[in-house]
Amino acid sequence: MNGLQDLVALIRADTPLIVIETPDEPRVVDLFRQSLMHVWRALFRWSITEGMRRIDMDREDEADVAPDAGATLQAIYRHDQRGVFLLLDFAPYLKYAGTLRQVRDILQRRNCLPHVLVLVGNKVELPEDLEAHAVRYRPKLPASEALLKMVKDEAAAYAREHGGKRVEVDPEAAQQIVRNLRGLSETDARRIARHLIFRDGVLGADDLPELAKLKFELINRSGHLHYEFDPVKLEHVIGAKRVKRWIELRRAAFVDGNVPPGLDPPKGVLLLGVQGCGKSMLAKAIAAGFGVPLLRLDFGALYNKYHGETEKNLRDALASSEQLSPCVLWIDELEKGLANSGEDGGVSRRVLGTFLTWMAERKSPVFMVATANQVHELPAELLRKGRFDEIFFVDLPSAEARAELFALHLQRRSVKSEGFDFAALAGASEGFSGAEIEQAIVAALYAAHASGQPLSEFQLRAELKHTRPLSVLMAEQVQDLREWAGPRTVPAD
């Protein structure tokens, strides 16, 4: 059944108490007015500022009951016609014993008609003894057709306010904008669409980053997600040929939903590798490869000393990511959030259970990219086949990749590459990660600046010679990781 049919069924069943948590009050009122086409009841709306007025006619009657909560409940109790009563922001009054008793009398139909009370608010917390009577109803979010109509309405409004000037619309970008507005209430979606249209009178591809930012700021009320504003283009990542090809083959299936028959949409990958070899950059590039926003979840920020709060924080963050879909959810250093020390009272196990359940059951297009350095600290349940679509191993860069890294970092720092033997530098940097090569260049540039001379290959070689890479400092751990990954994972390059 759709949302309206669900609501009609609740009214027909004379459900004594319906609870609706939403900031979109006008849409709730409109839904109940639509329900009257299928089941007749007198419809009333109450607020502390307006009192109670009947709203099931083409016009709204004047309030005939004082705004006082007690007087309102008394009027409902004595009303001689079955009705639906929308009580806006009424929950705070339920903490008073007299008000609570009046509500219970109505719900239990003590010498009164079977009225339907509807509590509407952004957050509705009920006393425990009312929960047994309540049904929580969540209005369905607008579908793509409704969102497209809303965008057209706002474009028409722009034309009216600007002397008939039509909005310039890129049809493909408009479809992407509508797709990205899904997951929002009509009020929020309209606010964003209006912002995009009225700022320049154009709807195009340039609006997509602004839309993603506005949507993120609207939804991420918990603050556990971080929006990454500097995605890296996939073609700018050196190496990782297998990962690039993997993303290219699945882009249409993930973004457009064009999943080949018999296949499931892509869900996520685990990037395992040596520190400093570009896993984080690759995670950013995957989002750019799909052409969707990148969200980062900091597992460490989820933990809370109070029982159950950590799991709730995780559920809220994952729910927010689903509302922001399609997107890439990046979880950096996954092992630090899920490693079980045995000294946290079982929090890590409960978090793992919540996380695995979400991985298995999510339906929204949220592509997860998890990165990890210490595979032995990851729970075995997380690594079994099917949790991730693929596990890629990001190894130390090859000689060819190291030569490209030297050229890239020198170019970014406006250093002329003439006179540098990149093949020789690649040979001198055996065992260096990409991050270590970059830092060697930075150190050599500081030395060159201090000497008042331009950077030379000799200075670069000197810095490389004085640097002990991680593959030397932690040789045993790095070798163990490479040996473990060899037969168990897919090389990224």
C-alpha positions as CSV (number, residue, x, y, z in Angstrom):
1,M,0.0,0.0,0.0
2,N,1.1,3.6,-0.6
3,G,1.3,6.2,2.2
4,L,-2.2,7.5,1.7
5,Q,-3.8,4.0,1.8
6,D,-1.9,3.3,5.0
7,L,-3.3,6.4,6.6
8,V,-6.9,5.7,5.4
9,A,-6.6,2.2,6.9
10,L,-5.6,3.6,10.2
11,I,-8.5,6.1,10.2
12,R,-11.0,3.4,9.2
13,A,-9.8,1.2,12.0
14,D,-10.5,4.1,14.5
15,T,-6.9,4.0,15.7
16,P,-7.1,5.9,19.0
17,L,-3.7,7.5,18.8
18,I,-1.5,8.2,15.7
19,V,2.0,9.8,16.2
20,I,3.7,11.5,13.3
21,E,7.2,12.9,13.7
22,T,8.0,15.4,11.0
23,P,8.9,19.0,10.5
24,D,6.6,19.2,7.5
25,E,3.2,20.0,9.1
26,P,1.6,21.4,5.9
27,R,2.1,18.0,4.1
28,V,0.6,16.1,7.0
29,V,-2.5,18.3,7.0
30,D,-2.7,17.9,3.2
31,L,-2.5,14.1,3.6
32,F,-5.4,14.0,6.1
33,R,-7.4,16.2,3.8
34,Q,-6.8,13.8,0.9
35,S,-7.8,10.9,3.2
36,L,-11.3,12.4,3.5
37,M,-11.9,11.4,-0.1
38,H,-11.8,7.7,1.0
39,V,-13.2,7.8,4.6
40,W,-15.3,10.5,6.0
41,R,-14.5,12.0,9.4
42,A,-14.7,15.5,10.7
43,L,-11.1,16.9,10.6
44,F,-9.8,19.4,13.1
45,R,-6.4,21.1,13.7
46,W,-5.2,22.5,17.0
47,S,-2.2,24.6,17.9
48,I,-1.5,26.6,21.0
49,T,-1.5,29.8,19.0
50,E,-4.7,29.3,17.0
51,G,-6.8,27.0,19.1
52,M,-8.9,24.3,17.5
53,R,-10.6,24.8,14.1
54,R,-12.4,22.6,11.6
55,I,-10.5,22.2,8.4
56,D,-12.3,19.5,6.4
57,M,-14.3,22.1,4.3
58,D,-13.0,24.1,1.4
59,R,-12.4,26.8,4.0
60,E,-11.1,26.8,7.5
61,D,-13.6,27.7,10.3
62,E,-12.7,30.1,13.0
63,A,-11.4,28.6,16.2
64,D,-14.3,27.9,18.6
65,V,-12.3,26.5,21.4
66,A,-9.7,28.3,23.5
67,P,-6.0,27.3,22.9
68,D,-5.9,25.8,26.4
69,A,-4.9,22.1,26.2
70,G,-7.4,21.0,28.9
71,A,-10.3,22.9,27.3
72,T,-9.4,21.4,23.9
73,L,-9.4,17.8,25.3
74,Q,-12.7,18.4,27.0
75,A,-14.2,19.7,23.7
76,I,-12.9,16.6,21.9
77,Y,-14.3,14.3,24.6
78,R,-17.8,15.8,24.3
79,H,-17.8,16.2,20.5
80,D,-21.0,14.5,19.1
81,Q,-19.4,13.5,15.7
82,R,-16.6,11.1,15.1
83,G,-13.5,13.2,14.2
84,V,-9.8,13.2,13.5
85,F,-8.0,15.8,15.6
86,L,-4.5,16.9,14.5
87,L,-2.7,18.2,17.7
88,L,0.4,20.2,16.7
89,D,3.3,20.2,19.2
90,F,1.0,18.8,21.9
91,A,3.4,16.3,23.4
92,P,4.8,18.7,26.1
93,Y,1.4,19.0,27.7
94,L,1.3,15.3,28.4
95,K,3.6,15.6,31.3
96,Y,0.7,17.0,33.4
97,A,-1.4,14.4,35.3
98,G,-4.7,16.0,34.5
99,T,-4.0,16.3,30.7
100,L,-2.7,12.7,30.6
101,R,-5.9,11.5,32.3
102,Q,-8.1,13.4,29.8
103,V,-6.1,11.8,26.9
104,R,-6.5,8.3,28.3
105,D,-10.2,8.8,28.7
106,I,-10.5,9.7,25.0
107,L,-8.3,6.8,23.9
108,Q,-10.2,4.3,26.0
109,R,-13.5,5.7,24.8
110,R,-15.0,6.2,28.2
111,N,-18.5,7.4,27.4
112,C,-17.2,9.2,24.2
113,L,-17.2,8.5,20.5
114,P,-14.2,6.7,18.8
115,H,-12.2,9.8,17.9
116,V,-8.7,9.6,16.4
117,L,-6.1,11.8,18.1
118,V,-3.0,12.6,16.0
119,L,0.1,14.0,17.7
120,V,2.3,15.9,15.2
121,G,5.7,17.3,15.9
122,N,9.3,17.3,15.0
123,K,10.0,14.9,17.9
124,V,7.2,13.3,19.9
125,E,8.1,11.5,23.1
126,L,5.1,9.8,24.8
127,P,4.7,8.8,28.4
128,E,5.1,5.0,28.8
129,D,1.5,4.3,29.5
130,L,0.4,5.9,26.2
131,E,2.8,3.9,23.9
132,A,0.5,0.9,24.0
133,H,-2.3,2.9,22.4
134,A,-0.1,4.6,19.8
135,V,0.7,3.8,16.2
136,R,3.7,5.7,14.8
137,Y,3.1,6.7,11.2
138,R,5.8,8.0,8.9
139,P,4.6,9.8,5.8
140,K,6.3,8.5,2.7
141,L,8.8,10.9,1.1
142,P,7.9,12.3,-2.3
143,A,8.7,10.2,-5.4
144,S,10.7,11.3,-8.4
145,E,7.5,12.3,-10.3
146,A,6.4,14.6,-7.5
147,L,9.9,16.1,-7.2
148,L,10.1,16.8,-10.9
149,K,6.7,18.5,-10.8
150,M,7.9,20.6,-7.8
151,V,11.1,21.7,-9.7
152,K,9.0,22.7,-12.7
153,D,6.7,24.7,-10.4
154,E,9.7,26.6,-9.0
155,A,11.0,27.2,-12.5
156,A,7.6,28.7,-13.4
157,A,7.6,30.8,-10.3
158,Y,11.0,32.2,-11.3
159,A,9.7,33.1,-14.7
160,R,6.7,34.9,-13.2
161,E,8.9,36.9,-10.8
162,H,11.4,37.8,-13.6
163,G,9.1,39.1,-16.3
164,G,8.7,35.8,-18.1
165,K,12.4,34.9,-18.3
166,R,12.6,31.2,-18.6
167,V,14.9,29.0,-16.6
168,E,17.8,27.5,-18.6
169,V,17.6,23.8,-18.0
170,D,20.0,21.0,-18.9
171,P,17.7,18.0,-19.1
172,E,20.3,15.5,-18.0
173,A,21.4,17.6,-15.0
174,A,17.7,18.2,-14.1
175,Q,17.2,14.4,-13.9
176,Q,20.3,14.1,-11.6
177,I,19.0,17.0,-9.4
178,V,15.7,15.2,-9.0
179,R,17.4,12.0,-8.2
180,N,19.6,13.7,-5.6
181,L,16.5,15.4,-4.0
182,R,15.0,12.0,-3.1
183,G,15.1,11.3,0.6
184,L,14.0,14.8,1.5
185,S,10.6,16.1,2.5
186,E,8.8,18.2,0.0
187,T,9.4,21.3,2.0
188,D,13.2,20.7,2.2
189,A,13.4,19.7,-1.4
190,R,11.5,22.8,-2.5
191,R,13.8,25.0,-0.5
192,I,16.9,23.6,-2.1
193,A,15.4,23.6,-5.7
194,R,14.4,27.2,-5.2
195,H,17.9,28.1,-4.0
196,L,19.4,26.5,-7.1
197,I,17.0,28.1,-9.5
198,F,16.9,31.6,-8.1
199,R,20.6,32.1,-7.6
200,D,21.3,32.3,-11.4
201,G,18.2,31.2,-13.3
202,V,20.0,28.1,-14.5
203,L,19.7,24.4,-13.7
204,G,22.8,22.6,-14.9
205,A,25.7,20.3,-13.9
206,D,27.3,23.1,-11.9
207,D,24.4,23.0,-9.4
208,L,25.1,19.4,-8.4
209,P,28.0,20.1,-5.9
210,E,25.9,22.9,-4.3
211,L,22.9,20.6,-4.1
212,A,25.0,17.9,-2.4
213,K,26.4,20.4,0.1
214,L,23.0,21.8,1.0
215,K,21.5,18.4,1.4
216,F,24.3,17.3,3.6
217,E,24.0,20.3,5.9
218,L,20.2,19.7,6.1
219,I,20.4,16.0,7.0
220,N,23.7,15.5,9.0
221,R,22.2,16.8,12.2
222,S,24.2,14.3,14.3
223,G,27.5,15.6,13.1
224,H,29.1,12.2,12.8
225,L,29.5,12.4,9.0
226,H,31.9,14.7,7.2
227,Y,31.4,16.0,3.7
228,E,34.5,15.8,1.6
229,F,34.7,18.8,-0.6
230,D,37.9,18.0,-2.5
231,P,37.3,14.7,-4.5
232,V,40.2,13.5,-6.6
233,K,39.6,12.6,-10.2
234,L,40.1,8.9,-10.8
235,E,42.4,9.5,-13.7
236,H,44.7,11.6,-11.5
237,V,45.4,8.5,-9.3
238,I,48.7,6.9,-10.2
239,G,48.4,3.2,-10.7
240,A,45.4,1.3,-9.3
241,K,44.4,0.1,-12.8
242,R,42.3,-2.8,-11.6
243,V,40.3,-0.5,-9.2
244,K,39.7,2.0,-12.0
245,R,38.5,-0.7,-14.4
246,W,36.3,-2.2,-11.6
247,I,34.6,1.2,-11.0
248,E,34.2,1.9,-14.7
249,L,32.3,-1.4,-15.2
250,R,29.9,-0.7,-12.4
251,R,29.2,3.0,-12.7
252,A,26.0,2.8,-14.6
253,A,24.7,0.0,-12.3
254,F,25.3,2.1,-9.2
255,V,24.4,5.6,-10.3
256,D,21.6,4.9,-12.8
257,G,20.3,1.6,-11.4
258,N,20.9,-0.2,-14.7
259,V,21.8,-3.5,-13.0
260,P,22.3,-6.3,-15.5
261,P,19.8,-9.2,-15.0
262,G,20.8,-11.7,-12.4
263,L,23.3,-9.3,-10.7
264,D,23.1,-7.2,-7.5
265,P,24.0,-3.5,-7.4
266,P,27.6,-2.8,-6.2
267,K,27.7,-2.4,-2.4
268,G,31.4,-1.6,-1.5
269,V,35.1,-2.5,-1.4
270,L,37.8,-2.9,1.2
271,L,41.1,-1.2,0.5
272,L,43.8,-2.9,2.4
273,G,47.4,-1.8,2.2
274,V,50.6,-0.4,3.5
275,Q,50.3,3.1,5.2
276,G,51.0,6.0,2.9
277,C,50.3,4.2,-0.3
278,G,47.2,6.2,-1.3
279,K,44.2,4.4,0.1
280,S,42.5,7.6,1.2
281,M,43.2,9.3,-2.1
282,L,41.7,6.2,-3.9
283,A,38.6,6.4,-1.7
284,K,38.1,10.0,-2.8
285,A,38.7,9.1,-6.4
286,I,36.1,6.3,-6.3
287,A,33.4,8.9,-5.4
288,A,34.6,11.0,-8.3
289,G,34.6,8.0,-10.6
290,F,30.9,7.3,-9.7
291,G,30.1,11.1,-9.9
292,V,28.5,11.1,-6.4
293,P,29.2,12.9,-3.1
294,L,31.8,11.5,-0.7
295,L,30.9,11.2,3.0
296,R,33.5,10.2,5.6
297,L,32.4,8.4,8.8
298,D,34.8,8.8,11.8
299,F,34.2,5.7,13.9
300,G,36.1,7.1,16.8
301,A,33.6,10.0,17.2
302,L,30.7,7.5,17.6
303,Y,31.8,6.1,20.9
304,N,29.9,7.3,23.9
305,K,30.3,6.3,27.6
306,Y,26.5,5.8,28.0
307,H,25.0,2.3,27.3
308,G,23.5,2.0,23.9
309,E,24.5,5.5,22.7
310,T,27.4,4.3,20.5
311,E,25.2,1.9,18.6
312,K,22.5,4.7,18.3
313,N,25.1,7.1,16.9
314,L,26.1,4.5,14.3
315,R,22.6,3.9,13.3
316,D,21.9,7.6,13.0
317,A,25.0,8.2,10.9
318,L,24.2,5.2,8.6
319,A,20.6,6.4,8.2
320,S,21.8,9.9,7.3
321,S,24.1,8.4,4.6
322,E,21.1,6.6,3.1
323,Q,19.1,9.8,3.0
324,L,22.1,11.4,1.1
325,S,22.3,8.5,-1.4
326,P,23.5,8.0,-4.0
327,C,26.8,8.6,-2.3
328,V,30.1,6.9,-1.3
329,L,30.5,6.4,2.4
330,W,34.2,6.3,3.3
331,I,35.3,4.7,6.6
332,D,39.0,5.3,7.2
333,E,41.1,2.9,9.3
334,L,38.2,0.6,9.9
335,E,40.1,-1.6,12.2
336,K,40.3,1.2,14.8
337,G,36.6,1.3,15.1
338,L,35.8,-2.4,15.1
339,A,38.8,-4.0,16.9
340,N,37.6,-5.8,20.0
341,S,39.9,-5.2,22.9
342,G,37.7,-7.2,25.3
343,E,37.8,-4.3,27.7
344,D,34.9,-2.1,26.5
345,G,31.9,-4.0,28.0
346,G,30.9,-5.5,24.7
347,V,30.4,-2.2,22.9
348,S,32.7,-3.2,20.0
349,R,30.7,-6.4,19.4
350,R,27.4,-4.6,19.5
351,V,28.7,-2.0,17.1
352,L,30.0,-4.7,14.8
353,G,26.6,-6.4,14.9
354,T,24.8,-3.2,14.0
355,F,27.3,-2.5,11.2
356,L,27.1,-6.0,9.7
357,T,23.3,-5.9,9.8
358,W,23.3,-2.6,7.9
359,M,25.8,-3.9,5.3
360,A,23.5,-6.9,4.6
361,E,20.1,-5.2,4.6
362,R,20.6,-1.7,3.2
363,K,18.7,-1.0,0.0
364,S,19.7,2.6,-0.7
365,P,22.6,3.2,-3.2
366,V,25.3,3.9,-0.6
367,F,28.6,2.5,-1.8
368,M,31.0,1.8,1.1
369,V,34.7,2.2,0.8
370,A,36.5,1.0,3.9
371,T,40.3,1.3,4.3
372,A,42.5,-0.6,6.7
373,N,46.2,-1.0,7.5
374,Q,46.1,-3.9,10.0
375,V,44.1,-6.8,8.6
376,H,44.8,-9.0,11.7
377,E,42.8,-6.6,13.8
378,L,39.7,-6.8,11.7
379,P,36.9,-9.2,12.9
380,A,36.7,-12.4,10.9
381,E,33.0,-11.8,10.3
382,L,33.8,-8.7,8.4
383,L,36.1,-10.4,5.9
384,R,34.0,-13.4,4.9
385,K,33.0,-13.5,1.2
386,G,30.0,-11.4,0.5
387,R,30.5,-8.6,3.0
388,F,32.5,-6.6,0.4
389,D,32.2,-6.9,-3.3
390,E,36.0,-7.0,-3.5
391,I,39.1,-6.7,-1.3
392,F,41.8,-4.8,-3.0
393,F,45.4,-4.6,-1.8
394,V,47.2,-1.3,-2.3
395,D,50.9,-2.2,-2.3
396,L,54.0,-0.1,-2.3
397,P,54.4,1.7,-5.6
398,S,56.3,0.0,-8.4
399,A,59.3,1.6,-10.0
400,E,57.2,3.0,-12.8
401,A,54.7,4.4,-10.4
402,R,57.4,6.0,-8.3
403,A,58.8,7.8,-11.3
404,E,55.3,9.1,-12.1
405,L,55.0,10.3,-8.4
406,F,58.3,12.3,-8.6
407,A,57.1,14.0,-11.8
408,L,53.6,14.7,-10.4
409,H,54.8,16.2,-7.1
410,L,57.5,18.3,-8.7
411,Q,54.9,19.6,-11.2
412,R,52.4,20.5,-8.5
413,R,55.2,22.6,-6.8
414,S,56.1,24.3,-10.1
415,V,59.5,22.7,-10.2
416,K,60.9,22.3,-13.7
417,S,61.6,18.7,-14.4
418,E,64.5,19.2,-16.8
419,G,67.6,17.7,-15.5
420,F,65.9,15.1,-13.3
421,D,66.4,11.4,-14.1
422,F,63.1,10.0,-12.8
423,A,64.1,6.4,-13.5
424,A,67.2,6.9,-11.3
425,L,65.1,8.5,-8.6
426,A,62.7,5.6,-8.8
427,G,65.5,3.2,-8.2
428,A,66.8,5.3,-5.3
429,S,63.4,5.2,-3.6
430,E,62.9,1.5,-3.6
431,G,60.5,0.6,-0.7
432,F,59.1,4.2,-0.4
433,S,55.4,4.9,-0.3
434,G,53.8,7.7,-2.2
435,A,53.5,9.8,1.0
436,E,57.2,9.2,1.8
437,I,58.3,10.3,-1.7
438,E,56.2,13.5,-1.3
439,Q,57.8,14.3,2.0
440,A,61.3,13.7,0.6
441,I,60.6,16.3,-2.1
442,V,59.3,18.7,0.5
443,A,62.4,18.3,2.7
444,A,64.7,18.8,-0.4
445,L,62.8,21.9,-1.3
446,Y,63.4,23.4,2.1
447,A,67.1,22.6,1.9
448,A,67.3,24.2,-1.6
449,H,65.5,27.3,-0.3
450,A,67.9,27.6,2.6
451,S,70.9,27.4,0.3
452,G,69.4,29.9,-2.1
453,Q,69.7,27.4,-5.0
454,P,67.1,25.7,-7.2
455,L,66.2,22.2,-6.3
456,S,68.6,19.6,-7.8
457,E,68.5,15.9,-8.2
458,F,71.5,15.7,-5.9
459,Q,69.5,17.2,-3.0
460,L,66.6,14.9,-3.7
461,R,68.9,11.8,-3.6
462,A,70.4,13.1,-0.4
463,E,67.0,13.3,1.3
464,L,66.1,9.8,0.0
465,K,69.3,8.4,1.4
466,H,68.7,10.0,4.9
467,T,65.0,8.8,5.0
468,R,64.1,5.4,6.5
469,P,60.8,4.4,4.9
470,L,58.1,2.4,6.8
471,S,59.1,-0.7,4.8
472,V,62.4,-0.6,6.7
473,L,61.3,0.7,10.1
474,M,58.4,-1.8,10.3
475,A,59.9,-4.4,7.8
476,E,58.4,-7.4,9.6
477,Q,54.9,-6.1,9.8
478,V,54.9,-4.8,6.2
479,Q,56.2,-8.1,4.9
480,D,53.6,-10.1,6.9
481,L,50.9,-7.9,5.5
482,R,52.1,-8.3,1.9
483,E,52.4,-12.1,2.3
484,W,48.9,-12.4,3.8
485,A,47.4,-10.2,1.1
486,G,49.2,-12.0,-1.8
487,P,46.9,-15.1,-2.2
488,R,43.8,-13.5,-0.5
489,T,43.2,-10.2,-2.2
490,V,43.1,-8.6,-5.6
491,P,46.1,-6.3,-6.4
492,A,44.8,-2.7,-6.9
493,D,47.3,-2.1,-9.7
